[in-house]
């Protein structure tokens, strides 16, 4: 089916299909233009673009040294992309490979720890030790947090709520992993200061089933195969090439 001509700029036709492609490239931003009036507005933009291009050709900007250099760089980049696309095109991963990878690396596919904890943050280890002793002598952890903690959580007695592995700085996280529920840790130093942590609950990681991690495993195997294919191809190219290094 022929596309309707919406404008002619110095003999160059702008078709409705050109406007439709413009709309497609705009994605979500194109919604207000998916009507006859909107298409007319976009057609005017394409008219301006065509005038710019024609002016560039008329002034031979496409023959300038800067333009030719940039085109060559873009061409090289696109060629390199197509080189990799072609090299990796035949890479496939079977269900058997995925299952084997899962069985050999089960320890990598576990859920994260989750914790519920309260803490008190102070500037010095000495102050943290002092507050820990007060807790051991019957002082309420929450009240000490409200009075002494530097963290905004002091307003709720140091309560951090529930959080999972990876959300806190490593030293804090490791202390939570090592702590027993109900105990107050020794002072834990982080970049923020010294923490006393009272662990309220801890959920241990569980083994994730194969179906849950299947896509992740597939990507890992594909990446490994791509690396092998790339190294093999480069070794072959290097072997056949005459390379003079001047460094």
C-alpha positions in Angstrom: 0.0 0.0 0.0 1.4 3.4 -1.0 2.0 5.9 1.8 0.3 9.3 1.6 2.6 12.2 0.7 2.3 14.8 3.5 4.8 17.4 2.2 7.4 18.0 -0.6 10.5 19.9 0.3 12.5 21.0 -2.7 11.4 17.9 -4.5 11.9 15.5 -1.6 8.7 13.8 -0.5 7.8 13.4 3.2 5.4 10.4 3.5 2.9 9.6 6.2 5.0 6.5 6.8 8.0 8.7 7.7 5.8 10.5 10.3 4.7 7.1 11.6 8.3 6.0 12.0 9.0 9.3 13.9 6.1 8.5 16.2 7.4 5.0 16.8 10.8 6.3 17.7 9.3 8.8 20.2 7.8 5.9 22.3 5.6 7.0 25.2 6.2 10.7 24.3 4.3 10.3 21.0 0.8 9.8 22.6 -0.4 13.4 22.0 0.6 13.1 18.3 -1.3 10.0 17.4 -4.0 11.9 15.7 -4.3 13.9 12.4 -3.4 17.3 14.0 -0.5 15.7 15.9 0.8 14.1 12.7 0.8 17.5 11.0 2.9 19.0 13.8 5.4 16.2 13.5 5.4 16.5 9.7 6.5 20.1 10.2 9.4 18.9 12.3 10.4 16.5 9.5 10.2 19.4 7.0 12.6 21.4 9.1 15.0 18.4 9.4 14.9 17.9 5.6 15.7 21.6 5.1 18.7 21.3 7.5 20.0 18.2 5.7 19.6 19.8 2.2 21.4 22.9 3.4 24.3 20.7 4.7 24.6 19.0 1.4 24.4 22.3 -0.5 27.3 23.7 1.5 29.1 20.3 1.2 29.4 19.9 5.0 29.2 16.1 4.3 32.6 16.5 2.7 34.3 18.3 5.5 37.2 16.6 7.3 35.4 16.7 10.7 32.3 15.0 9.2 34.2 12.3 7.3 36.3 11.6 10.5 33.1 11.2 12.6 31.4 9.0 10.0 34.5 6.7 9.9 34.4 6.4 13.7 30.7 5.6 13.7 31.2 3.1 10.9 34.0 1.3 12.8 31.8 1.2 15.9 28.8 -0.3 14.0 31.1 -2.8 12.2 32.5 -3.9 15.6 28.9 -4.4 16.9 28.0 -6.5 13.8 31.2 -8.5 14.2 30.2 -9.5 17.8 26.5 -10.1 16.8 27.7 -12.5 14.0 30.2 -14.2 16.3 27.7 -14.8 19.0 24.7 -15.5 16.8 24.9 -19.3 17.0 25.4 -19.5 20.8 22.7 -21.6 22.4 22.2 -23.0 25.9 20.4 -26.2 26.6 18.2 -27.1 29.6 20.7 -29.8 30.4 23.6 -27.3 30.6 21.5 -25.1 32.9 20.6 -28.0 35.2 24.3 -29.1 35.3 25.4 -25.5 36.1 22.8 -25.3 38.9 23.8 -28.6 40.5 27.5 -27.6 40.4 26.9 -24.1 41.8 24.0 -24.5 44.2 25.7 -22.4 46.9 25.4 -19.4 44.6 21.7 -19.6 44.4 20.3 -18.9 47.8 18.0 -16.3 49.1 19.4 -13.5 51.3 19.4 -13.1 55.0 16.7 -10.9 56.3 16.9 -9.2 59.7 14.9 -7.1 62.1 17.1 -5.0 64.4 17.5 -1.9 66.5 20.7 0.0 67.0 22.4 2.9 68.8 25.0 4.9 66.9 27.6 6.9 68.8 30.9 8.5 68.0 33.3 6.5 70.1 33.9 2.8 71.1 34.2 3.9 74.7 30.7 5.4 74.6 29.3 2.3 72.9 30.9 0.1 75.6 29.4 2.3 78.3 25.9 2.0 76.8 26.2 -1.7 76.4 27.0 -2.0 80.2 24.0 0.1 81.0 21.8 -2.3 78.9 23.3 -5.3 80.7 22.5 -3.6 84.0 18.8 -3.3 83.1 18.5 0.0 81.2 16.1 -0.1 78.3 17.8 -0.2 74.9 15.1 1.9 73.2 15.4 4.6 75.8 19.2 4.7 75.5 18.8 5.0 71.7 16.4 7.9 72.1 18.8 9.7 74.4 22.2 9.0 72.9 22.0 7.7 69.3 23.1 9.9 66.4 20.9 8.1 63.9 17.5 9.5 62.9 16.1 6.1 64.0 16.6 7.4 67.6 13.0 8.8 67.3 11.7 5.3 67.2 14.1 3.8 69.8 16.7 2.8 67.2 14.3 0.6 65.3 15.5 -0.1 61.7 12.6 -2.4 60.9 13.2 -5.3 58.6 16.0 -5.2 56.0 17.8 -7.8 53.9 21.4 -8.7 53.2 23.0 -6.0 51.0 21.0 -3.0 52.3 23.4 -2.1 55.1 27.2 -1.5 55.1 29.2 -4.7 55.2 30.4 -4.4 58.8 26.9 -3.9 60.1 25.6 -6.7 58.0 28.2 -9.2 59.1 27.6 -8.3 62.8 23.9 -9.2 62.2 24.8 -12.5 60.5 27.0 -13.5 63.5 24.7 -12.2 66.2 22.2 -14.4 68.1 18.6 -13.2 68.2 17.9 -11.2 71.4 21.5 -10.3 72.1 23.2 -6.9 71.9 26.4 -7.0 69.9 29.7 -5.6 71.0 30.5 -2.2 69.4 30.5 -2.5 65.6 32.7 0.1 63.8 31.5 1.4 60.4 32.1 4.6 58.4 29.3 6.2 60.4 30.6 5.6 63.9 30.1 2.8 66.5 26.9 0.8 66.6 25.3 -1.3 69.3 22.9 -3.7 67.5 20.1 -5.6 69.1 19.0 -8.3 66.8 15.3 -9.1 67.0 14.9 -11.7 64.3 17.0 -13.3 61.6 15.9 -15.5 58.6 18.6 -17.7 57.2 19.1 -18.0 53.4 17.2 -20.8 51.7 18.1 -22.7 48.6 16.4 -21.2 45.5 14.9 -23.8 43.1 16.1 -24.2 39.6 13.1 -22.6 37.9 13.6 -19.4 39.9 17.2 -18.9 38.8 16.9 -20.5 35.3 17.1 -17.2 33.4 20.1 -16.0 35.5 22.0 -19.2 34.8 21.2 -19.0 31.1 22.7 -15.5 31.0 25.8 -16.7 32.9 26.4 -19.5 30.5 25.8 -17.3 27.5 28.3 -14.8 28.8 30.9 -17.5 29.4 30.4 -18.9 25.9 30.7 -15.5 24.4 34.0 -14.9 26.1 35.3 -18.2 24.9 34.2 -17.5 21.3 35.7 -14.0 21.4 39.1 -15.2 22.7 39.2 -18.1 20.1 38.3 -15.7 17.2 40.9 -13.1 18.4 43.6 -15.7 18.7 42.9 -16.8 15.1 43.0 -13.2 13.8 46.2 -12.4 15.8 47.8 -15.5 14.4 47.1 -14.5 10.8 47.9 -10.8 11.2 51.1 -8.9 10.7 51.3 -6.6 13.7 54.1 -4.1 14.2 54.1 -2.8 17.8 55.9 0.5 18.4 55.5 0.8 22.1 
